Amino acid sequence: MRVLLAVALLLVAGCGTPPPAAPEELSATDLAFVDLVIPQNESALAALALTNRPGSALRPVAAQVEDRYRAELAQVRELLARTGRQESDQHEGHDMPGMITAAELTAVGFAEGAAFDQQLKVLLRAQFEEARTVARAELSSGTSKPVLELGARIDSTRAEFLALLGDAPKSP
């Protein structure tokens, strides 16, 4: 009877409840990585959306990769929320490797047929390769386990995406 009373008192006192989760700690490298993943993925999704036009040979590729990009965005935003940080627009307007710009999207949008697919393929290839470069930087210098896992997944999936384009991925 005393044991039941002790257990009941501990539960009422809150001793049976797990402590609240501590905020995720991210290093400067981790933060830089997640700050790049968001605009990289958003620009890639905008490019992949262009394949919805009739006759695009890249539509099957887009169909296979879009959900992965969206899942990564959700994961990154969740990580930022756990750290109490807001999304950063620090890369907005920058012409960075692998970042598909609005001007590039407009130019590709005016292309027709095989020229459209070829131009879009060039943009996607550059994005996939740069995402692998950024992911590898995270893997070599990051500290947060969830961010490192995301980096490893991005490196691996972008190699798969390059294969879908018919290109062998760059070796590490």
N, C-alpha and C positions, 0 to 999 in steps of 0.2 A: 504494500500500500504506500509506503514511504517513497518507493521508487517512482510510482505513478504520480505522486504529488510533486516530487522533484522535477520530473519531466514536464508536468503541466506548468510549474512555476517558471522553468527555463523558457518554455514556449511563449508564455505570457510576457516575460521580460524581454523577449526578442532574441534570445540567445540561439534559437533554432533557425533564425533567418540568416541567409548568407549576407555578408557585407556588400554594400553597393560596389559595382564594378568601378575600378579606378580608370580615369581617362587614359586612353591609349597614348603612349609617349612616342613621338616621331622625331627622328633626327632631322637636321637640315637637308640631308640627302633624301630621306623619305618624303619630306614635304615638297621638295623640288620635283620629285618623281610624280607624286600624286597631282601636283599642280600642272604638270605636263600631260598626264594621261587624259585629263578632262578635255582640253582643247584638241588634242590629237584625235581622240575618239569621236568627238563631236564633228570635227572636220571630215573624218573618214565616213561617218554616217551620212553626212550631207552629200559626199561624193557617191556613196553606194546608192543613195536615193535616186540619183540620176539614171540608174540602170532600169528604172521602172518604165522607161520608154519602150515602145514596141521594137522588137528586133535586136535588142542589146544582147550580145553574146556573153556579157559579164553578169547578167541577172542571176544565173545559178551560183556564181561565186558570192555575190551580194547576199543571196538567200542563206548561204551557209555561214556567213560571218557576222551579219547584223546583230543577231541575238547575243553573240559573245561580246561585241562592243557595248551593247546596252547593259549587260550583266556587269561588265567591268566598271562602267560609269556608276551604276548603283552601288557597287562595292566601294569605290573610291569616295563617293559622297557619304556613305555610311561611316567610313574611316574618319573623314573630316568631321562629321557630326560627333563622333566619339571623342575627338580631341577638342571639341568646342570651337573649331575653326570654321570660318566661312570659305566658300570657294573664292579663289583668287582669279582676277582677270589680268594678272601681270604679263601674260603673253599675248593679249589681244592686240591685233594690228602688227605683230612682229612677223617678219618673213623668216621663219625658222625651217631648218631641214625637216622634212616629213610632215609639216603642217600644211594642209591643203587650204589655200587662200580662197576668198570669195572671187577674186579675179580669175583664178585658175578654174574654178567651178563654172563661171560664166563662159569662159573660153571653150571649155569642154562641152558645155551645153549647146553651143552653136555648131559643133561638129556633127556630122551625119555618118551613119553606117560604120564601116570598118575604121574610119578615122576617129570617130567617137570612142569606140572600144579601145583603140590603140592609145589615144591620149589619156583616157581614164586609167588604163592599165599602167601607164608610166607614173601617174600620180599615186595610185594605190601601191605600186611597187616601192616608191620612195617612202611612203608612209609606213608600210610594213617593215622596211629595213631600218628606218630611223626609230621606230618603236622598239625594235630589238636592241638597237644601240643604247637607248635610254634605259631599257629594262636591265641590260647587262651592267650599266653603271650603278643602278640600284642594287643589283646582286653583289657587286664588288664592294660597295661602301654603305649600303643601308643597314639599319639595325632592327627595325620593327618586323616581327615575324609575319604578320598579315600582309605587310607591304612587300616583303621579300617574296612571299608566296605569290602575290599578284605579279611581281616582276618576273618570276620564273614562268608563270602561266602565260604572260604576254610574250615572252621570248619564244616559248614553245608554239603558241598559237600563230604568231606571225610567221614562223617558219612554215607551218601548215598552210597559211594563207598564201605565202609566196609559191608554194607547190601548186596551189589551186590556179595560180596565174600561169603556171607552166615554167616557173623559174626555180632553180635550185637555190636554197637559202645560202647566204654568205656563211662561211665557217667562222666559228668563234675566234 
